[in-house]
Amino acid sequence: MAIITLTTDFGEKDHFAGATKGAIYSELPDVKIVDISHSISPFNIPEASYIIQNAYNSFPKGTIHIIGIDSEINPENKHIAMKLDGHFFICANNGIMSMICSEIAPEHIVEINIHDKIQTSFPVLDVFVKVACHIARGGTLDVVGKRIDAIKPIKNIVPYVNDDKTQIIGSVIYIDNYGNVVTNIKRQFFEQIQKGRSFVISARHYKFTEIFKKYSQIVNFDIPAEKRHDEGRKLVVFNSGDFLEIAVFKSDPQTVGSASTLLGLGVRDTVTINFNKE
């Protein structure tokens, strides 16, 4: 049974997500549809890229991923279908796939060219669904598009490193549901530059000199719980996707606050790491 996932900025109020599922079921009644998220911030390509990178490889090989973010076709925003890491991705060529493609080379990319056969004002529903169902039936990418060799990059996907390798300048790419601040600095990249040196992570006026292995590591469990006052303590971890994350222990933006609210950090803000010289 084919699996098709949906990642969009449609939200839950409007009919778009439901209509897309209905169109898929009309073509493939036995398909399994999984919602990854419909709560991507509108037109937020880095956020969508982060979400899909961290979700797709939990699915079986052969899964088809529809990504509906900024998908209206125009001369600067074509549609693509791609096979990568044994999975299929259908989306606009607007940089969404560049985060994954910076680590894994695509096996096959086509620029979708079936638009002349479809009257559409809703490309996710009309074009992306047609391509996904074609793939689910065993169809090849070359039937729905023309092979291309490269995709549009997304800016600032890789952090800046100075010439003497004493500084990384990264940026915030995502704020999660807990208000934790995710940067574009990955563990492997950090360790390649660090080479065992001590460091200072700077975000706004806050500084951190330690990266924890998990959130609760900041807690001293030898102290009775009623005396610890752990909620709201700020820390840095590498999260489940191996991205450097600034967090608040048991954060809640509505009560104790979050890394985003307490540090005043938003998407595209700078996070700097300075290493001691050897």
C-alpha positions in Angstrom: 0.0 0.0 0.0 1.4 3.4 -1.0 1.9 6.1 1.6 1.5 9.8 0.7 2.5 12.5 3.3 1.3 16.1 3.3 3.3 19.1 4.6 1.6 22.4 4.0 0.9 25.9 5.3 -2.9 25.4 4.8 -3.8 25.4 8.5 -6.8 23.6 9.9 -9.6 26.3 9.2 -9.8 26.2 5.5 -10.8 23.4 3.1 -7.5 23.0 1.4 -6.0 20.1 3.3 -9.3 18.1 3.3 -9.8 18.7 -0.4 -6.3 17.5 -1.2 -6.9 14.3 0.7 -10.2 13.8 -1.0 -8.6 14.2 -4.4 -6.0 11.6 -3.5 -8.6 9.1 -2.3 -10.7 9.7 -5.5 -7.7 8.3 -7.5 -6.4 5.8 -5.0 -9.0 4.6 -2.5 -6.6 2.3 -0.7 -3.7 4.7 -0.3 -2.6 5.7 3.2 -2.3 9.5 3.8 -0.3 10.9 6.7 -0.3 14.5 7.8 3.2 15.7 8.7 2.0 19.3 9.4 -0.4 21.8 8.0 0.8 24.5 10.5 3.9 25.7 8.7 4.1 29.5 8.9 2.7 30.9 5.6 5.3 30.8 2.8 8.0 29.9 5.3 10.4 27.9 3.2 13.2 27.3 5.8 10.6 26.2 8.3 9.1 23.7 5.9 12.6 22.5 4.9 13.5 21.8 8.5 10.2 20.0 9.2 10.4 17.7 6.1 14.1 16.9 6.7 13.4 15.7 10.2 10.3 13.8 9.3 10.7 12.0 6.0 13.2 9.3 7.0 10.9 8.0 9.7 8.7 6.7 6.8 9.4 3.5 4.7 11.4 3.8 1.5 9.1 4.6 -1.4 6.9 7.0 0.5 5.7 10.0 -1.5 5.9 13.4 0.1 3.8 16.3 -1.1 5.0 19.7 0.1 2.6 22.5 -0.4 4.4 25.7 0.4 4.5 28.7 -2.0 3.4 26.3 -4.7 1.8 28.7 -7.2 3.6 28.3 -10.5 5.3 31.2 -12.2 8.5 31.8 -14.3 10.6 31.9 -11.1 8.8 29.1 -9.2 8.5 25.9 -11.2 7.3 22.5 -9.9 9.6 19.6 -9.4 9.5 15.9 -8.5 12.5 14.2 -7.0 13.7 10.8 -5.9 16.1 11.1 -3.0 17.2 8.5 -0.4 14.6 6.1 -1.7 11.7 8.6 -1.1 9.8 10.8 -3.6 9.2 14.5 -3.1 6.8 16.8 -5.0 7.0 20.5 -4.4 7.9 23.9 -5.8 11.5 24.5 -6.8 11.8 27.3 -4.3 14.6 26.0 -2.0 12.5 23.7 0.2 14.6 20.7 -0.8 18.0 22.4 -0.6 18.5 21.5 3.1 18.1 17.8 2.5 20.0 18.0 -0.8 23.0 19.6 1.0 23.5 16.3 2.8 22.1 13.7 0.4 22.4 13.9 -3.4 19.1 13.3 -5.3 18.9 10.2 -7.5 16.6 11.8 -10.0 15.0 15.3 -10.5 12.4 16.4 -13.0 10.7 19.7 -13.7 7.0 18.8 -13.9 5.6 19.6 -17.3 2.0 18.3 -17.2 0.4 21.7 -16.6 -0.9 22.0 -20.1 -3.1 18.9 -19.5 -4.6 20.3 -16.2 -6.6 23.4 -15.6 -5.5 24.6 -12.2 -5.7 27.4 -9.7 -4.8 25.1 -6.9 -1.6 23.3 -7.9 -1.2 21.1 -4.8 -4.7 19.7 -5.4 -4.5 19.4 -9.2 -0.8 18.9 -10.2 0.9 17.5 -7.1 -1.9 15.0 -6.4 -1.7 13.8 -10.1 2.0 13.3 -9.9 1.9 11.6 -6.5 -0.8 9.2 -7.6 1.1 8.5 -10.8 4.2 7.6 -8.7 2.1 5.5 -6.3 0.8 3.4 -9.3 4.4 2.6 -10.2 4.9 5.4 -12.8 8.2 6.9 -13.6 9.3 10.5 -13.0 10.3 11.0 -16.7 6.6 10.6 -17.7 5.6 13.7 -15.7 8.6 16.0 -16.2 11.9 16.8 -17.9 15.0 15.8 -16.2 17.1 18.6 -14.6 20.4 18.5 -12.7 20.1 21.0 -10.0 17.5 22.8 -7.8 17.2 26.3 -6.5 19.2 26.8 -3.4 18.0 28.4 -0.2 20.1 31.3 1.2 22.1 31.0 4.4 21.6 27.3 4.7 25.2 26.8 5.8 26.6 28.8 8.7 29.5 31.2 8.1 33.0 30.2 9.4 35.8 32.8 9.6 39.2 32.1 8.0 41.0 31.0 11.1 38.2 28.7 12.2 37.6 30.5 15.5 34.0 31.6 14.9 30.8 30.2 13.5 28.0 32.5 12.7 24.7 30.7 12.4 21.1 31.8 12.2 17.7 30.7 13.6 15.7 28.7 11.1 12.8 27.4 13.2 10.9 28.1 16.4 9.2 24.9 17.6 5.9 24.5 19.5 7.6 24.9 22.9 9.3 28.1 21.8 12.7 26.4 21.5 15.1 28.1 19.0 16.6 25.9 16.4 19.7 27.1 14.5 21.2 26.0 11.2 24.3 24.7 13.0 24.4 20.9 12.9 26.4 18.7 15.3 28.8 17.3 12.7 29.5 20.8 11.4 30.1 22.1 14.9 32.4 19.3 15.9 34.5 19.6 12.7 35.2 23.3 13.5 35.4 22.8 17.3 38.1 20.1 17.4 37.7 19.8 21.1 38.2 23.5 22.0 36.2 25.3 24.6 33.6 27.8 23.3 31.1 30.5 24.0 27.7 30.5 22.3 26.2 34.0 22.1 22.5 34.8 21.4 21.4 38.4 22.0 22.9 39.2 25.4 23.0 35.6 26.6 26.0 33.4 26.7 26.4 29.6 27.0 29.6 27.6 27.6 28.1 24.1 27.6 26.0 21.9 25.3 23.8 19.4 27.2 23.0 15.9 25.9 19.4 16.2 26.9 17.1 18.8 28.4 16.9 17.3 31.9 20.7 17.2 32.2 20.5 20.7 33.5 18.6 19.5 36.6 20.4 18.5 39.8 18.2 15.7 41.0 20.1 15.5 44.3 18.1 18.6 45.4 14.5 18.1 46.4 12.1 19.1 43.6 10.4 21.8 45.6 13.7 23.6 46.1 15.1 23.4 42.6 13.0 25.9 40.6 14.2 24.3 37.3 11.4 25.5 35.1 12.6 28.4 32.9 16.3 27.6 33.1 18.0 28.3 29.8 20.2 25.7 28.1 21.7 24.5 24.7 21.3 21.0 23.3 21.7 19.2 20.0 18.1 18.3 19.3 16.7 15.0 17.8 17.6 16.3 14.3 21.2 17.1 15.5 20.6 20.8 15.1 22.0 23.2 17.8 19.0 24.4 19.8 18.6 27.0 22.5 15.9 25.9 24.9 14.2 26.5 28.2 13.6 23.6 30.5 9.9 22.7 30.6 9.2 25.8 28.6 5.7 27.2 28.0 5.4 30.5 26.2 2.2 31.2 28.1 3.7 30.7 31.7 7.4 30.3 32.4 8.3 31.6 29.0 10.4 30.1 26.2 13.8 30.5 24.6 12.2 32.6 21.9 10.3 34.9 24.2 12.9 35.2 27.0 15.9 35.7 24.8 14.0 37.8 22.2 15.0 35.4 19.3 13.2 35.0 16.1 13.7 33.3 12.7 16.8 34.7 10.9 18.4 36.1 14.1 22.1 35.4 14.5 23.7 32.9 16.9 27.5 33.1 17.2 29.9 30.5 18.5 33.5 31.7 19.4 36.2 29.1 20.0 39.3 29.6 22.0 42.5 29.6 19.8 44.7 26.6 20.2 
